[in-house]
Amino acid sequence: TCTVLVDGRRANSCLLLAVAYDGASVTTVEGLADGERPHPLQEAFLARDALRCGYCTPGQLCSAVGALAEAAAGHPSHVTPPGARPEAARRGLGPEEIRERMSGNLCRCAAYADIVAAIADTAAARPPDRPADRPPRRLLIRSRPRAGADPARPQGATP
């Protein structure tokens, strides 16, 4: 549920120390939409009723965007057949491939079948060499330490 995109790659934000990513491009689910127009995956999740309780949805969506980008770039998963050519991963993702690429995301209300279907719909509609229809909006994190501040001690920490 905490998956975000850091410089376009999937990452669990709950395991990251924000100051370690100074200057990195961080995209959350709010940054996927293009103004008023939802990202194609957001539209597919809605059409397939993959938004049931909403708890895992932000992480599922960010992970799906990253998974499609990885497939479009030709990166194999653990279930990609040995010796498969990179362009095969770009042509289409079957349910097994999608489930493997999304395996780190937990859904408590069991919307997995709908999530897989929404991702498959989006993958089939997208040209194979374009990982996204448009670049996502990004939040750029820049930290500037105060003069005389100790970077090893978070603000407000006591000795």
N, C-alpha and C positions, 0 to 999 in steps of 0.2 A: 504493500500500500504506500510505501514511501519512495517508490522509484521516480527519479527525475532524470533529465538528460543533462549531462555535464560535458560541454564541448561536443554535443551530439551523440555521446555514448551513454548507455544506461548505467545508473548508479543508485544505490540505496542511500538516500539522504540521511536516514537515521544512523548510518554508520560513518558518515563523513564529518570531519571537523571543518567548519566553514572557513576558518582562516587559512587552511591549507589549500583552498581553491581561490585565493586572491587573484582576480583578473579572469577567472574562468567564466564561460558562458553557461548559465544554469537555466534550463527550461522546465517549468512546472506545467501541470495540466492547463493552468490559466493562460499560458503562453502559446498553446497549440492553435487556438482559434485565430482567424485573420479578421480582427475587428468583430463585426457582428456575424460573420460567416464561420460556422464551426469547421474544425479540421475534418477531412473525410472519415477518419476513424471515429470521431465523435458522432458524426451522422450515422455511421454504420452501427455503432453500439446502440444508439437510440432506435434505429429501425429493427434491430434484432433483439430488443429488450434485454440487452446485456448490462443494464444499469440498475438492476434490481434494488439492492439496499444502498448502493452508493459508497460503501465503506472502502472497497478495493478499487473503485473505478479510476481515480486519478493515477494510481500506480499502474493499473492495467493499461490505461491509455498511453502513458509515457513509455512503458515497456514495449507496447505494440509498435509505437512509432520507431523506437530503437531497433526492434526485431526486423521490421520491414526494411529499414535502412541497412542493417547488416546483411540481410538476404540480397538486397539490391546491389550491394557492394561485392557480392560473391563470397561472403564469409560462411563457411559450412557450420552446421550444428553437429551435435553428437549423433543424430540419426541420419545425417546426410550420407548417402552411400559412399563407401571408400572409392576413391578414384573419380568421383563425380566432378564434372567440369564446373567452374564457377558460374558459367552462364545458365546452368541447369537450376541453380538456386535462385536466379533472377526471374526465371520463367513463371514460376508459380509455387505457392506453398500449399502442400497438402495438410490435412488435419494433424497428422503425426508430427510433421515438421513444425507446425505452429505450436502444438502442445509442448514440444521440447523447448522451443525458443522462449515460451512464456512460463516455463516450469517454476521459476522462482517467485511467482505471484500467487498468493493465496486468496481464494474467494470462499467466504463462509456461507454464502447463500446458494452455492452450487450453480452459478450461471455459466460454468465453463463451456458448455456446448454452444451457448449463444455468443460468448466471447470469441471462441474459435471461429464460428461462422462469420462474425462481423469482421474479423481480421482477414479471413479468406476472401470475403466480398471486396474489401478494400484492396487487397493484394492483386486480385484478378482485374480490378478496374484501373489500376495504376500502370503506366508504361514501365517496362522492366528496367530501364536504365535511369529512371528518376526515382530516388528514394522518397521524395516528398513532392506534393503539388506546389508547395510554396515553403520558403524557409520559415520555421517557427519564430515567433517573437522571443527574444531572450532577455533575461535579467542578468546584467553584468555585475558581479560582486567585486567591489574594490574596497579593501580595508586600508585605512590610513591611520597608523598609530599616532597617538598624541605625543607631543614633544615630551621627552622624559619618561614615557610609559614603558613598562617592562612587558615585552611581548610574550613572555612566559607566564604572565599572570593575567587572567581575564579581568576585565573591569569589574570592580565590586568584590573581588575575591579577598578574603582575609588571610593573613599569614598563618 
